[in-house]
Every structure is written in structure tokens, then in C-alpha cells.
């Protein structure tokens, strides 16, 4: 990334920050869109988010952990992700605490109150990372977090206006009109900012508009007259965008269960919505697959009959294991297996399949051990050093009928798993520069249960097809997730060109 610069204000690099009136207003989407738009214009651009709170994370080539949204935005820029793109990542492990990841490495587990005190230290890491990005790229597009108008969080803010003031960058505020009350959101947010913060707001973007723009125009005119700030544009509601979610499982991906069989021979896949579900983007290829009926079962719902059940990753394995049992999933899984169904456990879900999960050091909560589901002959011990790496390898020929489809993914876990079931690995991975082959995961003796630490198991089309055939889908095909994401980036850049004032954007960024 180059050497850090001591001065974070000014300089040749142009910076634009996107803040939102609320969470999920469209900050990540707009930053991604601007990143691809700038990349298409030949600008060397990088994304940046000072502080992110998310359970969906990604592994960078150098083995660091960042928010998944910034990894996706780096793809939109056509550059590899780097830990400097998200120097502070908070991974909640309870309602009042989180694991604190600084420049890619876990350093603390802090309560919300303790983290508030820690922000001064975190800000140094933020500014160091920003300085390195500024030295390496022509433009930096910054994403805020939540809302800049959260009064209780203004002190020591590093995520929104606190950062913008420190580096002296312009700000656009985005609001979601689909939620309703868009003018109140924008005007109210602006009113709650300080005078200097108001001055650095250079305009508004309205997101997710459906309908005739002519009906909205009088409101836009009023907004500009009231605030003396321009509306940079109105983005339409863009359907079927294949962009990975930043945080917890969106409600749109949860479906109520149904006893109706899937139509036309589709494979039914069922997933429990764990309270601390992480990296649920593993499921995106199945959600898109035309031959798959994916059902994410919400709390309190009974899982329907299915061909395949997937236990996803989780930030709190023992707590979510306890929840899973209380929801009746132990009995449901045993019934599913008795009727010949297949079962996959991914990362934390894999750990749950064993006999015990041990946490002697209290990595994820109170020290102790939890009796797991007892479906694989393995035990897992949580250790303080987290495994963070990108991996490639092949499916076991026992899974793929001898074809050994290629898998490309990543690992993020604190557990070490041992036991007899690991002698029948689910995958063979290439590790290190010497491409040493090492086993991953487990496959049950009867071939019904598969466990793996690899995230992104379904992303490669051939591996996805092989796993679906293993689960019982005749004539299974794969989904090209890379092509789907690339098409989304291009649609977003097209939307910038068509619906936003690109001259004003270029002026803010100092580009021709």
C-alpha cells in the first residue's frame, strides 16, 4: 500500500464521503456504484469505511479481516481488497459487546461502553489507513456508518462527521424514499449537524424511488430551497441486484416455512436463521439458483421437509447452538436424516455437528463446554488465534463422484477441530506457497453429512453443481456468481450515469 503519510488533510487525492440518514439507506450501494463509475472512467479509486459493524466479513490477500461490503467495493474498483479499506471492524458477539478488529486483526472484546472510550485509539488506526490509501490512489470514496445525526454517538465519532471533519472532505447524504418520510429524514439530519458539518454537506441523493419522477419534482425543489443544498440525483429502485449483504440476514431473504413441495423437481434447501448468523453470503448462489427452493427459517417457525439442510456460520457458536436446540432443531435434524436428507455444516455450523464445543478461555463468552449435536465424530476447541486465509482446493471424490470439482473460498474461524470424522475430509485444500495439500472438514460414513470450514463453498459453478448433485438434484447446474456480481457493478455504474449529476460528482472529486 505504500508508506503512511503524516498529513491526512488536503493533498492530491480527492475524497468524497457518503453518509446516510439511516442504516440501510443505500450508502454501501452508492459507494459501490461510484467506485465502478470512476473505474470505468479510468480513475484509480479505492473504497474506505472508517468503522464497520458487521458479521459478514471477508479475508484479504494478506490475511486480514474486513467488512464484506468493502471487499465488494474493491471488486467494483477492480483492485484487491486490503485491510486499510476498513481499519475498524466491529463483530457483535452479544447485544452489548463486540470483537474489535483493527487493521485486519482481532485485538479486543469490548462492551459498547468500553469501546466508546477506545475510539481515540481506533481513530489513529483510521487515519493511518486513510493516509496510506490516499498515497496510493487518485480518489477515495468513503462510506459512513448508520447516521451522522445519532446524538448519543457524536462524541469521539470516527465513523461519520468526526472523520469527515478530521480529513476535511465533502459529504453527500443519501436517503431511502421507499421507507417513507424522505424529506423529514434529510432535513432533520441536516438540522442536527453542527454548522461546520452542515457546510461540508454538498448535496443529497435519494435512493429506491418507484414511480413518475414528475410527481417528486415539487418536493425536490422545496428541499433545495429549504436547505440550499442541491439534489445530486434520484436513483430508481433497482431490482435483482446481486450485491452481497453488509450485515445480518436481511428480512427479504427470510421466508416463512411451507409444507407445499417445491415445484418442477427443484431441490428444497432449508437454513435456520441463527441469531448471530455470519457470512450468510455463502447462501447467495443457492438463492439465485433456478433449480433450488431456498427457505431461511425464522425463529419460532418449524422447518419444512427438505432435501438439504445447511447450518451456516455464526459469531457465537455455543450461544447459537443453545438457541438451535431450544428451537427444536436437534429433533428436526435427526428426523431429516432418518428420511434420507442431506446436511451441511459451514464453519460454526460444522462445529455444531460434533460431540462438543469447548471454549476454555472464554473466547466467545463464559468459559466452558457445550454438548453439540453429536452427528459427527469430532470435537472443537476455540482458541485465541483466529484462522484467516484465502483457500483453494477440490471437493472430495466421495462427494463429487470422482470429479473433484475446484473450490475457491476463505476461512475465518477460531476453532480447532479434531476427531475420527476428519479422517474422511470433505475437501482437499492447497495451503501455502508450496501448494501443500491438506484436508478440510468431514464427511460422515453414510455420506449424508458434510462439514467444512470453507466459506464460499457454492461460489464456483462446478462445485455448486457437484454439491447439489450430492444433495439429490438431478441434472444440477451451477451459478456463475462472479459474472452475476460483475453485471451488478455495471448496472450500478449505468445508474450513476443516467440518474445522477455526473458533472457535480466530477467537480466534487476534482476529475475531468
matplotlib code that plots the C-alpha trace (Angstrom):
import matplotlib.pyplot as plt

x = [0.0, 3.0, 4.2, 1.8, 1.7, 1.6, -0.8, -4.3, -5.7, -5.6, -3.1, -3.6, -6.0, -9.7, -12.0, -15.8, -17.8, -21.3, -23.3, -26.9, -30.0, -30.4, -28.9, -29.6, -30.3, -28.1, -24.6, -22.9, -24.8, -23.9, -20.3, -20.1, -21.8, -19.4, -16.4, -17.3, -18.3, -14.9, -13.1, -14.9, -13.6, -10.0, -9.7, -7.6, -10.1, -10.4, -13.2, -12.9, -15.1, -13.5, -15.7, -17.9, -20.2, -20.9, -20.9, -20.3, -16.6, -14.0, -10.4, -7.8, -4.9, -2.5, -4.7, -6.6, -10.3, -12.5, -16.2, -17.6, -19.0, -15.5, -14.3, -17.2, -16.4, -12.8, -14.1, -16.1, -12.8, -11.1, -8.5, -7.7, -9.2, -6.9, -7.2, -6.7, -10.1, -11.8, -9.4, -12.0, -14.4, -16.8, -18.2, -21.1, -20.9, -23.8, -26.3, -23.9, -20.4, -18.3, -15.0, -12.8, -10.7, -8.1, -6.5, -7.4, -6.6, -8.7, -7.3, -10.1, -13.5, -15.2, -18.5, -20.2, -19.3, -15.6, -15.4, -16.6, -13.6, -11.4, -12.4, -9.5, -7.1, -9.2, -9.1, -5.3, -5.6, -8.4, -6.2, -3.1, -5.1, -6.7, -3.2, -1.9, -4.9, -4.6, -0.9, -1.8, -4.9, -6.3, -9.7, -11.1, -14.8, -15.7, -18.8, -20.2, -22.0, -25.5, -26.4, -24.4, -27.3, -27.1, -26.7, -25.6, -22.7, -21.4, -18.7, -15.4, -17.1, -14.9, -17.5, -19.2, -18.7, -15.9, -13.9, -15.0, -14.0, -10.7, -9.7, -11.7, -13.7, -17.1, -20.1, -23.2, -26.2, -28.3, -31.9, -34.2, -37.5, -39.0, -39.1, -41.3, -40.6, -37.6, -37.8, -38.1, -35.1, -32.9, -33.9, -33.9, -30.4, -29.0, -30.6, -28.9, -25.4, -23.1, -22.6, -19.2, -20.7, -23.6, -21.2, -19.4, -22.7, -22.6, -25.8, -28.4, -29.1, -32.5, -32.5, -35.0, -37.6, -40.5, -43.0, -43.1, -40.3, -42.6, -44.6, -41.4, -40.1, -42.0, -40.6, -37.1, -37.5, -38.7, -35.8, -33.2, -34.9, -35.2, -31.6, -29.7, -28.2, -28.6, -30.2, -27.5, -30.0, -32.7, -31.8, -34.6, -35.5, -33.0, -34.4, -32.4, -29.1, -26.6, -24.6, -23.5, -25.2, -23.1, -24.5, -27.1, -29.6, -32.0, -35.7, -36.1, -34.1, -36.2, -39.2, -42.0, -42.0, -44.3, -45.5, -46.0, -43.4, -41.1, -42.3, -40.8, -38.4, -36.5, -34.2, -35.5, -32.8, -33.6, -31.4, -32.1, -31.8, -29.3, -29.3, -25.6, -25.5, -22.3, -21.2, -24.6, -23.4, -22.5, -26.1, -26.3, -25.6, -28.4, -30.8, -30.1, -30.2, -33.1, -33.3, -33.2, -36.0, -34.2, -36.0, -34.4, -36.5, -37.2, -37.3, -40.4, -41.1, -41.0, -38.6, -40.4, -39.5, -36.4, -33.7, -30.8, -30.4, -27.5, -26.2, -24.5, -21.6, -22.1, -20.1, -21.2, -21.2, -22.2, -24.9, -26.4, -26.1, -28.2, -30.7, -30.8, -31.7, -34.3, -36.0, -36.3, -33.7, -32.0, -35.1, -35.7, -32.2, -32.5, -35.8, -34.4, -31.5, -33.8, -35.7, -32.5, -32.0, -28.5, -26.9, -24.1, -22.4, -20.3, -17.7, -19.6, -22.3, -19.7, -18.5, -22.1, -22.3, -19.8, -19.9, -18.7, -17.6, -15.1, -14.3, -11.8, -10.6, -14.0, -13.3, -17.0, -18.4, -18.2, -15.6, -16.9, -18.1, -21.3, -22.6, -23.2, -25.5, -23.5, -23.9, -20.2, -17.3, -15.5, -14.8, -13.9, -11.8, -11.9, -8.5, -7.5, -5.6, -8.1, -7.5, -7.8, -6.9, -8.0, -8.0, -8.4, -8.8, -11.1, -14.1, -13.6, -14.2, -16.6, -18.8, -18.2, -18.3, -14.6, -14.5, -13.0, -14.6, -12.4, -13.3, -12.2, -13.1, -11.8, -11.6, -12.5, -12.6, -11.2, -11.8, -9.5, -11.5, -10.3, -11.8, -12.3, -14.6, -11.8, -10.2, -12.9, -12.3, -14.9, -12.2, -8.5, -7.0, -3.8, -2.1, 0.9, 3.3, 4.4, 0.8, 0.9, -2.3, -4.2, -7.6, -10.6, -13.8, -15.5, -17.9, -20.0, -19.6, -23.0, -22.3, -25.3, -23.4, -20.7, -18.9, -16.4, -14.6, -14.6, -16.8, -17.8, -18.3, -21.0, -19.5, -17.6, -20.2, -18.8, -18.5, -22.0, -23.4, -21.5, -22.8, -26.3, -26.0, -24.7, -27.8, -30.1, -30.7, -30.7, -29.1, -27.7, -26.1, -24.0, -24.4, -21.6, -21.5, -18.6, -20.5, -23.6, -21.7, -19.9, -23.2, -24.5, -21.5, -22.1, -25.8, -24.9, -22.4, -25.1, -27.5, -24.9, -24.6, -28.3, -29.8, -27.1, -25.5, -22.1, -20.8, -21.3, -19.8, -16.8, -16.4, -16.6, -13.9, -11.7, -11.7, -12.4]
y = [0.0, 2.3, 4.4, 6.2, 10.0, 12.1, 14.7, 13.4, 16.8, 18.0, 16.5, 15.3, 12.5, 13.6, 12.2, 12.0, 10.7, 9.1, 9.3, 8.2, 9.3, 5.8, 2.4, 0.6, 4.0, 3.0, 4.0, 0.8, 0.6, 4.2, 3.8, 0.6, 2.4, 5.4, 3.0, 1.2, 4.5, 6.0, 2.8, 2.9, 6.4, 5.2, 6.7, 4.8, 4.7, 2.8, 2.4, 3.2, 2.7, 4.0, 1.9, -1.0, -3.2, -6.4, -10.2, -10.6, -10.3, -11.1, -12.2, -10.0, -11.4, -10.5, -12.5, -9.7, -9.4, -6.6, -5.9, -7.7, -4.5, -3.1, -6.3, -6.0, -2.3, -3.2, -5.6, -2.7, -0.7, -3.7, -3.9, -6.4, -5.7, -4.5, -4.1, -0.3, -0.2, -1.0, -0.3, -0.8, -3.7, -4.5, -8.0, -8.2, -11.2, -10.1, -7.3, -5.1, -6.2, -6.9, -8.2, -5.3, -5.9, -3.2, -3.2, -6.8, -8.4, -9.1, -7.1, -6.9, -8.0, -4.8, -3.7, -0.8, 1.5, 0.3, 0.7, 4.3, 5.0, 3.1, 5.3, 7.7, 4.8, 3.5, 6.9, 6.7, 3.5, 5.0, 8.0, 5.9, 3.6, 6.6, 8.2, 5.0, 4.8, 8.5, 7.9, 5.0, 6.1, 9.2, 9.1, 7.6, 7.1, 6.8, 5.1, 6.3, 4.1, 4.4, 8.1, 11.2, 12.5, 9.9, 12.5, 9.9, 8.8, 12.2, 12.4, 10.8, 9.9, 8.2, 6.8, 9.8, 13.6, 13.1, 11.5, 14.0, 16.9, 15.4, 14.9, 17.8, 16.0, 16.8, 14.8, 13.6, 12.4, 9.5, 8.7, 5.8, 7.1, 3.6, 3.8, 7.0, 10.3, 11.0, 14.8, 14.7, 12.3, 14.7, 18.0, 16.5, 15.0, 18.3, 20.3, 18.0, 18.7, 21.4, 24.5, 23.3, 19.8, 21.4, 23.4, 20.2, 18.6, 19.3, 17.6, 14.8, 11.6, 9.9, 6.2, 3.5, 5.7, 4.0, 5.9, 9.0, 11.4, 14.3, 13.7, 14.0, 17.2, 19.7, 18.0, 18.2, 21.9, 22.5, 20.6, 22.5, 25.9, 24.9, 23.6, 25.5, 22.1, 20.5, 17.1, 15.3, 12.8, 10.2, 6.6, 4.2, 1.1, -1.3, -4.8, -8.1, -6.6, -9.3, -7.5, -9.2, -8.0, -6.0, -7.2, -9.5, -11.5, -9.2, -9.8, -10.1, -13.3, -14.9, -16.8, -18.4, -22.1, -24.0, -27.6, -27.3, -29.4, -27.4, -27.2, -28.8, -31.1, -28.2, -29.1, -27.7, -26.3, -25.1, -22.9, -21.8, -18.0, -18.2, -15.1, -14.5, -15.8, -14.7, -14.8, -15.8, -14.7, -18.4, -18.9, -16.4, -18.9, -21.1, -18.1, -17.3, -20.9, -21.7, -25.3, -24.5, -23.6, -21.9, -21.3, -19.4, -20.4, -17.5, -18.0, -19.7, -21.4, -25.2, -26.3, -28.0, -31.3, -30.7, -32.3, -30.4, -28.5, -26.1, -24.9, -21.6, -19.8, -17.9, -15.5, -17.2, -20.9, -22.1, -19.5, -20.2, -24.0, -23.5, -21.5, -24.1, -26.8, -24.7, -24.1, -27.9, -28.2, -31.2, -33.3, -31.8, -32.7, -36.3, -36.7, -35.2, -37.7, -40.6, -39.8, -39.7, -35.9, -34.4, -32.0, -29.5, -27.5, -24.5, -23.1, -22.6, -24.9, -27.5, -27.2, -27.7, -31.1, -32.6, -34.0, -30.9, -27.3, -26.3, -22.7, -22.9, -19.4, -17.7, -16.6, -16.2, -15.8, -17.5, -20.3, -23.8, -26.6, -27.3, -30.6, -30.3, -32.2, -35.4, -36.1, -36.2, -37.8, -34.5, -32.1, -28.4, -26.2, -22.5, -20.8, -17.2, -17.1, -16.8, -18.6, -16.0, -17.1, -17.5, -21.1, -23.1, -26.8, -29.6, -31.5, -35.0, -37.6, -39.1, -36.0, -35.4, -38.9, -38.8, -35.5, -33.4, -30.0, -27.0, -24.8, -21.2, -19.6, -18.4, -19.3, -17.2, -19.2, -19.6, -23.3, -26.3, -29.5, -33.0, -36.5, -39.6, -38.0, -35.7, -38.9, -38.6, -35.0, -33.1, -31.2, -31.2, -27.7, -26.2, -24.4, -22.1, -21.1, -24.8, -25.9, -28.5, -30.4, -30.6, -31.9, -29.8, -30.8, -34.2, -36.5, -39.0, -42.7, -42.9, -39.9, -37.9, -35.2, -32.9, -30.3, -27.7, -24.6, -23.1, -20.1, -19.6, -23.3, -22.8, -19.8, -21.8, -23.1, -26.6, -27.1, -25.7, -28.2, -31.1, -30.4, -30.1, -33.4, -34.9, -33.5, -35.2, -32.7, -34.4, -32.5, -29.9, -26.8, -24.1, -20.4, -18.1, -15.7, -13.8, -12.9, -12.0, -9.6, -8.1, -7.5, -5.7, -3.4, -2.4, -1.8, 0.4, 2.5, 2.8, 4.1, 6.8, 7.9, 8.0, 9.3, 11.4, 14.7, 13.4, 16.9, 17.8, 14.4, 15.0, 18.5, 17.3, 14.7, 17.0, 14.9, 15.8]
z = [0.0, 0.3, 3.2, 5.5, 5.2, 8.4, 7.0, 6.4, 5.3, 1.7, -0.8, -4.3, -3.5, -3.8, -1.2, -1.2, 1.7, 1.5, 4.7, 5.2, 7.1, 8.5, 8.3, 5.0, 3.3, 0.4, 1.5, 0.5, -2.8, -3.7, -2.8, -4.9, -7.8, -7.6, -7.4, -10.7, -12.4, -11.5, -12.5, -15.9, -16.4, -15.8, -12.3, -9.8, -7.0, -3.6, -1.1, 2.5, 5.6, 8.8, 11.1, 10.1, 12.3, 10.5, 10.9, 7.2, 6.7, 4.1, 4.1, 2.2, 0.3, 3.1, 5.6, 7.3, 8.0, 6.8, 6.3, 3.3, 1.8, 1.4, -0.3, -2.7, -3.3, -4.1, -6.7, -8.2, -8.3, -10.0, -7.2, -4.5, -1.0, 1.7, 5.4, 5.1, 3.3, 6.6, 9.5, 12.3, 12.1, 15.0, 15.1, 17.7, 19.9, 22.2, 22.4, 24.3, 23.1, 20.1, 18.9, 17.8, 14.7, 13.9, 10.5, 9.9, 13.3, 16.3, 19.3, 21.9, 23.0, 24.4, 25.7, 23.9, 26.8, 26.8, 23.0, 23.3, 25.4, 22.9, 19.9, 20.4, 19.8, 17.0, 15.3, 14.9, 13.0, 10.9, 9.9, 9.3, 6.9, 5.2, 4.7, 3.0, 0.7, -0.2, -1.1, -3.4, -5.2, -7.1, -5.4, -2.2, -1.8, 1.9, 3.4, 6.7, 9.2, 10.4, 10.6, 11.4, 13.4, 16.2, 19.0, 21.6, 19.4, 18.4, 21.0, 19.6, 16.4, 13.9, 11.5, 10.1, 10.5, 13.0, 10.2, 7.6, 9.8, 10.5, 6.9, 5.6, 2.9, 1.2, 2.1, 0.2, 2.3, 0.9, 2.0, 1.2, -0.2, -0.1, 3.7, 3.6, 5.2, 2.9, 3.2, 7.0, 7.1, 5.0, 6.6, 10.1, 9.6, 8.3, 11.2, 13.8, 12.4, 13.6, 11.4, 10.1, 9.4, 7.5, 5.4, 4.2, 3.0, -0.7, -1.7, -1.4, -3.2, -3.0, -3.3, -4.2, -6.0, -7.7, -9.9, -12.0, -11.2, -12.2, -9.0, -6.9, -8.6, -6.4, -3.3, -4.7, -5.5, -1.9, -0.5, -2.4, -1.5, 2.2, 2.7, 0.0, -1.0, -4.4, -5.1, -7.0, -8.3, -7.7, -8.0, -9.0, -7.1, -8.8, -8.7, -8.6, -7.7, -6.9, -4.3, -1.1, 2.1, 4.5, 7.8, 9.3, 7.3, 5.5, 6.2, 2.5, 2.5, 5.3, 4.2, 6.2, 6.0, 3.8, 3.6, -0.1, -2.1, -4.3, -7.9, -11.0, -9.2, -7.6, -4.6, -1.3, 0.9, 4.4, 6.7, 10.2, 10.8, 13.7, 16.0, 15.3, 11.7, 9.9, 6.3, 5.1, 1.7, 1.4, 0.6, -2.3, -5.1, -3.8, -3.5, -7.2, -8.4, -10.7, -9.6, -5.8, -3.5, -0.6, 2.7, 5.6, 8.6, 11.0, 14.8, 16.0, 12.7, 12.1, 9.3, 6.5, 4.8, 2.7, 0.6, 2.2, 5.5, 5.9, 9.3, 8.5, 10.1, 13.4, 15.5, 18.8, 18.3, 21.8, 22.2, 18.8, 19.4, 22.6, 20.6, 17.9, 20.4, 22.2, 18.8, 18.3, 15.5, 17.2, 16.7, 13.3, 12.1, 13.3, 11.6, 8.4, 8.4, 9.1, 5.9, 3.9, 3.7, 3.4, 5.9, 5.5, 8.3, 7.4, 9.8, 13.1, 11.7, 11.1, 14.7, 15.9, 14.2, 16.6, 20.1, 22.0, 21.5, 24.1, 25.0, 27.9, 27.6, 27.1, 23.5, 22.7, 26.2, 29.6, 29.6, 29.4, 27.1, 25.3, 24.2, 20.5, 18.1, 18.1, 14.4, 13.5, 15.5, 16.1, 18.9, 18.6, 20.9, 20.4, 20.5, 20.7, 17.3, 14.5, 11.2, 8.4, 4.9, 1.3, 0.1, -3.0, -3.4, -4.6, -3.3, -2.1, -4.8, -2.3, -2.7, -6.4, -7.8, -8.5, -10.4, -7.6, -8.6, -7.8, -4.8, -4.2, -0.8, 2.5, 6.2, 9.2, 12.4, 15.9, 16.3, 16.0, 15.2, 15.7, 15.7, 13.8, 11.2, 10.0, 8.5, 5.8, 4.7, 2.6, 0.7, -0.1, 0.1, -1.3, 1.6, 1.4, -1.4, -1.8, -2.5, 0.2, 0.2, 3.5, 4.4, 5.4, 7.1, 7.4, 5.6, 7.6, 7.0, 5.4, 3.1, 4.4, 6.4, 5.2, 7.3, 6.2, 7.4, 3.9, 3.2, -0.4, -0.9, -3.5, -5.3, -8.0, -10.5, -10.8, -7.1, -6.6, -9.2, -7.6, -4.1, -5.4, -7.2, -3.9, -2.2, -4.8, -7.6, -10.9, -13.8, -11.4, -12.9, -11.2, -10.9, -12.0, -9.0, -10.4, -13.6, -11.6, -9.4, -12.4, -14.1, -11.0, -10.8, -14.4, -13.8, -10.8, -12.9, -15.6, -12.9, -11.9, -15.5, -16.1, -12.8, -11.0, -11.9, -13.0, -13.6, -10.0, -8.9, -11.1, -9.7, -6.1, -6.9, -8.9, -12.0, -15.6]

ax = plt.figure().add_subplot(projection="3d")
ax.plot(x, y, z, "-o")
ax.set_aspect("equal")
plt.show()
